[in-house]
Amino acid sequence: MSNPISRREMLAAAAAIAVASQSSRAAAETGNRVEGLPVAAKVGAGAYANGGNAVDAVIAAAFAATVVAPQLCGVGGYGGHFIAAIHGGKKIVAIDFNSTAPAAMTDHFFADKLEAQQHGWLSAGVPGTLAGLQVAVKNYGKLDLKSAIAPAAAIAKDGIAVDAMLATAILSNKANLAKDPATAKRFLPMGEPLKLGQTLRNPELATLLAAFVKADSVDDFYRGDAAKLIAKSFRANNGLVAERDLENYRALHVKPAEWSHGQRTIFTPPPTSGGVTVLQTLALLDGLGWGAWPADSAKSIRGRVEAMRLAWHDRLRTLGDPAMADVAWWELVDKDRIAGQVKVIETALRDGKPVAATTDGRKATGTVHLSASDASGNFAAITLTHGGYFGAQVTVPELGVTLGHGMSRFEPKPGHPNSAGPGKRPLHNMCPTIVMERGQAILAMGGRGGRKIPNAVCEVLAQVILRGKLPAEAMAAPRVHTEGGMTVELEKAWPDATRKPLAEIGYAIKESTHAVVSAVWNAGGGMR
């Protein structure tokens, strides 16, 4: 844990960052692009100059994101999902690196501990982020793992300038951050929140990342000295994660879920990812013939709202970890079932009534999403997160590792498919996505924004797949969000003529921002 990063490695990392400043025009001509969090994307772009592919680039960007956006993700983040089109964009692979519940956690554990489920040591499970990033690079990258970590290690050693989003996150979470001494030391020096322009330093994290570079491995985090320190902190704070939980953790290769329309097929990870909700909503819209409806009509937005509400109703009642519960998620996109739900929506539209659907009223925010492509036709997309700002808002002091609150994503009531359980992975909202056309990848995308991610990804795909719009047009189009209840969130751009029909049938209209979607796509020989 004390091995310093060498000068040669530091210079190589700095060079990779510098190379990333090459013009977007040159990148488009080669097909090498990384999109998402801008600072992290610049780091990812440097991987191409070292001979890396889209996977190397997106994982280098992800490591950088864990340092430059500590409110959104981190090496102690609860995890996420990765998907890529490899072998020249011809084969799809997906990795689930979601958090797992510790062996001591039962399905009724949070029934009377709702506050503890959100923040503190009980809200943290086994962090999956590092394992997922390592599996992706070692299986599908062209470079070694240390090449992906070195730029992040260099950034961590120098410290980062606090930007407006980080400063706001620290200030708005001051009370909770102050409860944990190691977290307070990092973000509230001298008891006051770090402000815009100040430098955030985390020497313990810098040392940890340097050790990973030296070892060309993150295994120590799960089965070495770092794991012992993590387990020690959990014990000292009455948390549940033990050394055995860390030792047993694995990032999993999973078979992607898919849905086809014409010559195009959408691939996204299966549950515990949020992608099946995207596919179900798209299938419902397709069954309605929504793509041919006038884009700004009341009927068009009502169709979107009702399709989303049915998909979210099913999601919140039936989905969970397929490995640990009886979850037949593929039935949600079964053609006969979709046809039946299409008739329900058509009846609701005809009668001027909402479909029968419910929500759970829970909230979830956060995440970072990154997408990449390369000159060989490979595409990659990854979403990673702490959960809400700073996750569990607790930190392992010797490592400078703030932990995600993956356990907050479980349903607190026992007996639900998404209730907690030993080794179980919680249902979440991340849904990195690849689109193929005639056997070649053409688009990698995803979003950040908690529970708003699946609908935002779905809306962009609906515009591209069902209406034939270019991705840039689709991402610029105004969006709608609902989670099965009677509240509909609209972006400011929607006209009153669209809002009024929704209000007239009983919907509570709320104006809000939606998830941020980032993507790379084939644009007639270049990448955008």
C-alpha positions in Angstrom: 0.0 0.0 0.0 3.0 2.3 0.4 4.6 1.9 -3.0 4.9 5.4 -4.6 4.1 5.9 -8.3 7.4 6.4 -10.2 8.4 9.5 -12.0 8.3 7.6 -15.3 4.8 6.5 -14.6 3.8 10.0 -13.6 5.2 11.5 -16.8 3.4 8.8 -18.9 0.2 9.7 -17.1 0.7 13.4 -17.7 1.5 12.8 -21.4 -1.7 10.8 -21.8 -3.7 13.7 -20.4 -1.9 16.2 -22.7 -2.5 14.0 -25.7 -6.2 14.1 -24.9 -6.4 17.8 -25.9 -6.2 16.9 -29.6 -9.0 18.4 -31.7 -12.4 16.8 -31.9 -12.2 17.1 -35.7 -9.1 14.8 -35.8 -10.9 12.4 -33.3 -13.9 12.3 -35.5 -11.8 11.4 -38.6 -10.2 8.5 -36.8 -13.4 7.3 -35.0 -11.7 7.6 -31.6 -14.1 9.4 -29.3 -15.0 9.5 -25.6 -18.1 11.4 -24.3 -19.5 12.1 -20.9 -18.0 13.9 -17.9 -15.6 16.4 -19.8 -12.5 16.2 -17.6 -12.7 12.4 -17.4 -13.4 12.2 -21.2 -10.2 14.1 -21.9 -8.2 11.5 -19.9 -9.9 8.7 -21.7 -9.0 10.2 -25.1 -5.3 9.9 -24.2 -5.6 6.1 -24.2 -6.0 6.1 -28.0 -2.6 7.7 -28.5 -1.1 4.9 -26.5 -2.6 2.3 -28.8 -5.7 1.6 -26.8 -9.2 0.8 -28.0 -12.7 2.1 -26.9 -12.6 -0.1 -23.8 -9.3 1.3 -22.7 -10.5 4.8 -23.3 -13.8 4.5 -21.4 -12.2 2.7 -18.4 -9.4 5.3 -18.2 -12.1 7.9 -18.2 -14.0 6.0 -15.5 -11.0 5.9 -13.2 -10.5 9.6 -13.8 -14.1 10.2 -12.9 -13.7 8.5 -9.6 -11.1 11.2 -8.7 -12.6 14.4 -10.3 -16.2 13.8 -9.4 -16.1 12.3 -5.9 -19.7 13.3 -5.2 -21.0 11.1 -8.1 -18.7 8.1 -8.0 -15.5 6.7 -6.6 -13.3 3.6 -6.2 -15.6 2.8 -3.3 -18.7 3.4 -5.4 -21.3 0.8 -5.2 -20.9 -0.1 -8.8 -22.7 -0.1 -12.1 -22.8 -1.8 -15.5 -20.6 -1.9 -18.6 -21.5 -2.9 -22.2 -19.4 -3.0 -25.3 -19.4 -4.0 -28.9 -16.0 -5.7 -29.5 -14.3 -7.5 -32.4 -14.8 -4.6 -34.7 -18.2 -3.9 -33.2 -19.6 -7.4 -34.0 -19.9 -9.0 -30.6 -21.8 -7.6 -27.5 -20.5 -8.2 -24.0 -21.8 -6.9 -20.7 -20.5 -6.8 -17.1 -22.5 -6.4 -13.9 -20.3 -4.8 -11.2 -23.2 -3.9 -8.9 -22.7 -3.9 -5.1 -23.6 -7.0 -3.1 -25.2 -7.1 0.3 -23.0 -8.5 3.1 -23.7 -12.1 4.3 -25.1 -10.8 7.5 -27.9 -8.8 5.8 -31.4 -10.4 5.7 -34.5 -9.4 3.7 -36.1 -7.6 6.7 -33.0 -5.8 7.8 -34.2 -2.3 6.7 -37.8 -2.7 7.6 -37.4 -0.5 10.7 -34.1 1.2 9.7 -35.1 3.5 6.8 -32.7 6.3 7.8 -29.8 3.9 8.2 -30.5 2.5 4.7 -29.8 5.9 3.1 -26.5 7.0 4.9 -23.9 5.6 7.2 -22.1 2.3 7.4 -25.1 0.1 7.2 -26.1 1.7 3.8 -22.8 0.5 2.2 -22.4 -3.0 0.7 -19.4 -4.5 -1.0 -18.1 -1.9 -3.5 -18.1 -3.2 -7.1 -16.6 -0.4 -9.1 -12.9 -1.5 -9.1 -13.7 -5.1 -9.9 -15.8 -4.1 -12.8 -13.3 -1.7 -14.3 -10.5 -4.3 -14.0 -12.6 -7.1 -15.6 -13.4 -4.8 -18.5 -9.8 -3.8 -19.3 -8.3 -7.2 -18.7 -10.8 -9.0 -21.0 -11.4 -6.4 -23.7 -8.8 -3.7 -23.6 -5.5 -3.6 -25.6 -3.5 -2.0 -22.8 -2.7 -3.1 -19.3 -4.8 -2.0 -16.3 -2.1 0.3 -14.9 -2.3 2.4 -18.1 -5.9 3.0 -17.3 -5.3 3.9 -13.7 -2.1 6.0 -14.0 -3.7 9.3 -15.2 -6.2 9.1 -12.3 -3.4 8.5 -9.9 -1.5 11.5 -11.2 -4.6 13.7 -10.8 -5.2 12.4 -7.3 -1.6 13.2 -6.3 -1.9 16.8 -7.4 -5.4 17.3 -6.0 -8.4 18.7 -7.9 -9.9 22.2 -8.1 -13.4 22.2 -6.6 -15.9 23.0 -9.4 -19.4 24.5 -9.0 -21.2 21.1 -8.9 -18.8 19.7 -6.3 -19.0 22.8 -4.1 -22.8 22.7 -4.2 -22.9 19.0 -3.4 -20.6 19.5 -0.4 -22.5 22.5 0.9 -25.9 20.8 0.6 -24.7 17.7 2.3 -22.7 19.4 5.1 -24.7 18.0 8.0 -24.3 14.4 7.0 -20.7 14.7 5.8 -19.8 16.1 9.3 -21.1 13.0 11.0 -18.2 10.8 9.8 -14.7 12.1 10.9 -12.8 10.8 7.8 -15.4 12.2 5.4 -15.5 15.6 7.2 -11.7 15.8 7.1 -11.8 15.4 3.3 -14.7 17.7 2.4 -15.1 20.0 5.4 -11.5 21.0 6.4 -11.6 23.2 9.6 -15.3 22.4 9.8 -16.2 24.4 6.7 -17.2 23.1 3.3 -14.7 23.4 0.5 -15.6 26.3 -1.8 -15.4 26.8 -5.6 -11.8 27.0 -6.7 -10.2 25.5 -3.6 -8.1 22.4 -3.9 -9.4 19.0 -2.7 -6.6 16.8 -1.7 -6.8 13.1 -0.9 -3.3 11.8 -0.3 -4.5 8.4 1.0 -6.5 7.8 -2.2 -3.5 8.9 -4.3 -1.3 6.3 -2.5 -4.0 3.6 -3.0 -4.2 4.3 -6.8 -0.4 4.4 -7.0 -0.3 0.9 -5.5 -2.8 -0.3 -8.0 -0.6 1.0 -10.8 2.5 -0.7 -9.3 0.6 -4.0 -9.0 -1.2 -3.7 -12.3 -4.2 -4.9 -10.3 -6.9 -3.9 -7.8 -7.1 -7.3 -6.1 -5.6 -5.8 -2.9 -8.9 -4.0 -2.5 -10.8 -7.2 -2.2 -8.3 -9.8 -1.0 -5.3 -7.9 0.6 -4.2 -5.3 3.0 -6.7 -2.8 1.7 -9.5 -5.3 2.2 -8.5 -5.7 5.8 -8.6 -2.0 6.4 -12.0 -1.7 4.8 -13.4 -4.5 6.9 -11.8 -2.9 10.0 -13.6 0.3 9.4 -16.9 -1.5 9.0 -16.4 -3.3 12.3 -15.4 -0.1 14.1 -18.6 1.6 12.9 -21.1 -1.3 13.4 -21.3 -2.0 9.6 -21.8 -5.4 8.2 -19.3 -5.9 5.4 -16.6 -8.4 6.5 -13.4 -9.6 4.9 -15.1 -12.7 3.6 -17.7 -10.5 1.8 -14.9 -8.6 0.0 -13.0 -11.8 -0.8 -16.1 -13.4 -2.4 -17.0 -10.4 -4.6 -16.9 -10.9 -8.3 -17.9 -8.7 -11.3 -20.1 -10.8 -13.5 -20.3 -11.3 -17.2 -24.0 -11.3 -18.1 -26.0 -11.9 -21.2 -27.3 -8.6 -22.6 -31.1 -8.0 -22.9 -32.1 -7.1 -26.4 -35.0 -5.7 -28.5 -35.1 -5.4 -32.3 -36.9 -3.0 -34.6 -36.2 -3.4 -38.3 -32.5 -3.7 -39.0 -31.6 -2.3 -35.6 -31.1 -4.1 -32.3 -30.8 -2.5 -28.9 -28.6 -4.2 -26.3 -28.5 -3.3 -22.6 -27.5 -5.2 -19.5 -30.3 -7.3 -17.8 -31.5 -6.7 -14.3 -30.1 -5.5 -11.9 -29.6 -2.9 -14.6 -32.5 -0.6 -15.5 -32.3 -1.5 -19.2 -35.3 -3.8 -19.3 -37.6 -0.9 -18.4 -36.2 0.9 -21.5 -36.9 -2.0 -23.7 -40.4 -2.6 -22.4 -41.3 1.1 -22.9 -39.9 1.1 -26.4 -41.8 -2.1 -27.3 -45.1 -0.5 -26.0 -44.5 2.6 -28.0 -43.7 0.6 -31.1 -46.9 -1.5 -30.6 -48.9 1.7 -30.4 -47.5 3.0 -33.7 -46.2 6.0 -31.8 -43.4 6.7 -34.3 -46.0 7.9 -36.8 -47.9 10.2 -34.5 -47.3 14.0 -34.7 -44.4 14.7 -32.3 -46.0 17.7 -30.5 -49.5 16.3 -30.3 -51.4 15.6 -27.0 -51.8 12.0 -28.1 -48.1 11.6 -28.6 -47.1 12.7 -25.1 -50.0 10.8 -23.5 -48.8 7.6 -25.2 -45.3 8.2 -23.8 -46.7 8.8 -20.3 -48.9 5.7 -20.3 -46.2 3.4 -21.7 -43.7 4.7 -19.1 -46.2 4.3 -16.3 -46.9 0.6 -17.2 -43.2 -0.2 -17.5 -42.4 1.4 -14.1 -45.4 -0.3 -12.5 -44.0 -3.6 -13.6 -40.4 -2.7 -12.7 -41.2 -1.7 -9.1 -43.4 -4.8 -8.5 -41.5 -7.6 -10.2 -37.8 -6.9 -10.7 -34.8 -7.7 -8.6 -31.6 -9.8 -8.7 -32.3 -12.7 -11.1 -29.7 -14.8 -9.4 -31.3 -14.5 -6.0 -35.1 -14.2 -6.6 -37.7 -15.6 -9.0 -37.4 -12.8 -11.6 -38.6 -13.6 -15.1 -37.6 -10.2 -16.5 -37.8 -11.4 -20.1 -41.6 -11.8 -19.7 -41.8 -8.0 -19.6 -40.9 -7.8 -23.2 -42.8 -10.9 -24.4 -44.7 -10.1 -27.6 -48.0 -11.4 -26.4 -47.7 -9.5 -23.1 -46.7 -6.3 -24.9 -49.7 -6.7 -27.2 -52.1 -6.9 -24.2 -50.6 -3.8 -22.6 -50.8 -1.9 -25.9 -54.6 -2.6 -25.9 -54.8 -1.3 -22.3 -53.0 2.0 -23.3 -55.2 2.3 -26.4 -58.3 2.0 -24.3 -57.0 4.6 -21.8 -56.2 7.0 -24.7 -59.7 6.5 -26.2 -61.5 7.0 -22.8 -59.4 9.9 -21.7 -58.3 8.1 -18.5 -54.9 7.1 -17.1 -53.9 3.5 -17.1 -54.0 1.8 -13.7 -50.4 2.0 -12.4 -48.6 2.8 -9.2 -45.2 4.0 -8.0 -43.3 3.6 -4.7 -42.4 7.3 -4.1 -38.8 6.6 -3.5 -36.0 8.8 -4.9 -32.5 8.2 -6.3 -29.9 10.5 -7.8 -26.3 10.6 -8.9 -24.1 8.7 -11.4 -21.5 9.3 -14.2 -21.9 7.9 -17.7 -19.2 7.6 -20.4 -19.4 6.4 -24.0 -16.6 5.6 -26.4 -15.8 4.4 -29.9 -12.7 3.6 -31.9 -11.4 3.4 -35.4 -11.9 -0.3 -35.5 -15.6 -0.1 -34.9 -15.6 -1.0 -31.2 -18.1 0.8 -29.0 -18.3 0.9 -25.2 -20.6 2.4 -22.6 -20.3 2.4 -18.8 -22.3 3.9 -16.0 -20.9 4.0 -12.4 -22.1 5.6 -9.2 -22.0 6.2 -5.5 -25.7 6.5 -5.6 -26.8 9.9 -4.2 -24.2 12.6 -3.5 -21.2 11.0 -1.7 -23.1 7.7 -1.4 -23.1 6.4 2.2 -21.2 9.6 3.1 -18.6 7.6 5.1 -14.9 7.1 4.4 -12.3 4.5 5.1 -9.7 6.8 6.7 -6.5 4.9 5.9 -7.5 4.7 2.2 -9.4 7.9 1.6 -12.1 5.8 0.0 -15.7 7.1 0.3 -18.3 4.4 0.1 -21.4 4.2 -2.1 -24.8 3.4 -0.6 -25.9 0.5 -2.7 -28.0 -0.9 0.1 -30.3 2.1 -0.3 -31.4 0.6 -3.6 -33.1 -2.4 -2.0 -36.8 -2.4 -1.2 -37.0 -2.1 2.6 -40.1 -4.4 2.9 -39.3 -8.1 3.2 -40.6 -10.6 0.7 -40.1 -8.3 -2.4 -38.0 -9.5 -5.4 -35.8 -6.5 -4.6 -35.6 -7.0 -0.8 -32.1 -7.3 0.7 -30.5 -10.7 1.2 -27.0 -12.2 1.7 -24.9 -11.6 -1.4 -27.8 -10.1 -3.3 -27.4 -7.2 -5.8 -30.0 -4.3 -5.6 -32.1 -3.1 -8.6 -30.8 0.2 -9.9 -31.4 2.6 -12.7 -28.2 2.6 -14.8 -28.6 1.3 -18.3 -25.6 1.7 -20.6 -26.7 0.8 -24.1 -25.4 -0.3 -27.5 -27.3 -0.1 -30.8 -26.4 -2.4 -33.7 -27.4 -2.2 -37.3 -26.8 -5.0 -39.8 -24.2 -6.6 -37.5 -22.3 -3.5 -36.8 -22.4 -1.2 -33.7 -23.6 2.3 -34.6 -24.3 3.9 -31.2 -23.2 3.7 -27.5 -25.1 5.8 -25.0 -26.3 6.1 -21.4 -27.3 8.7 -18.8 -26.8 10.1 -15.4 -29.6 11.3 -13.1 -30.7 8.5 -10.8 -34.3 7.2 -11.5 -34.6 9.5 -14.4 -32.0 7.6 -16.4 -34.2 4.8 -17.9 -36.8 7.2 -19.3 -34.2 9.6 -20.7 -32.4 6.8 -22.5 -35.7 5.4 -23.7 -36.8 8.8 -25.1 -33.6 9.3 -27.1 -33.8 5.8 -28.5 -37.5 6.2 -29.3 -36.7 9.3 -31.4 -33.8 7.5 -33.1 -35.4 4.0 -33.6 -39.1 4.8 -34.0 -39.0 8.2 -35.6 -35.7 8.0 -37.6 -34.1 11.1 -36.0 -30.4 11.6 -35.8 -29.1 11.1 -32.2 -28.3 14.9 -31.9 -31.9 15.8 -32.7 -33.2 13.1 -30.4 -31.1 14.3 -27.4 -32.2 17.8 -28.0 -35.9 16.9 -28.0 -37.9 17.9 -24.9 -38.5 15.0 -22.5 -41.2 13.7 -20.1 -40.7 11.7 -16.9 -43.0 9.6 -14.8 -42.5 6.5 -12.6 -45.9 5.0 -12.5 -47.7 7.4 -10.3 -49.9 10.4 -11.2 -47.0 13.0 -11.3 -45.6 13.9 -14.7 -42.4 15.9 -14.9 -42.0 18.0 -18.0 -39.0 20.0 -19.2 -39.6 23.8 -19.6 -39.7 23.5 -23.4 -43.1 21.8 -23.5 -45.9 24.2 -24.5 -49.0 24.8 -22.5 -51.1 23.1 -25.2 -49.3 19.8 -24.3 -49.5 20.3 -20.5 -53.2 21.1 -20.4 -54.6 17.7 -21.7 -52.5 15.8 -19.1 -53.8 18.0 -16.3 -57.4 17.6 -17.5 -57.3 13.9 -16.9 -55.8 14.2 -13.4 -52.0 14.3 -13.8 -50.0 16.6 -11.5 -47.7 18.5 -13.8 -44.2 19.4 -12.4 -41.6 21.3 -14.3 -38.1 19.8 -13.9 -34.8 19.0 -15.5 -34.2 15.4 -16.6 -31.2 13.0 -16.8 -28.1 14.0 -18.8 -27.6 11.6 -21.8 -24.2 11.2 -23.5 -23.5 9.2 -26.6 -21.1 8.5 -29.5 -22.5 7.4 -32.8 -21.5 6.6 -36.4 -22.2 9.7 -38.4 -21.5 8.7 -42.0 -17.9 7.6 -41.6 -17.0 9.8 -38.7 -18.0 9.7 -35.0 -20.1 12.2 -33.1 
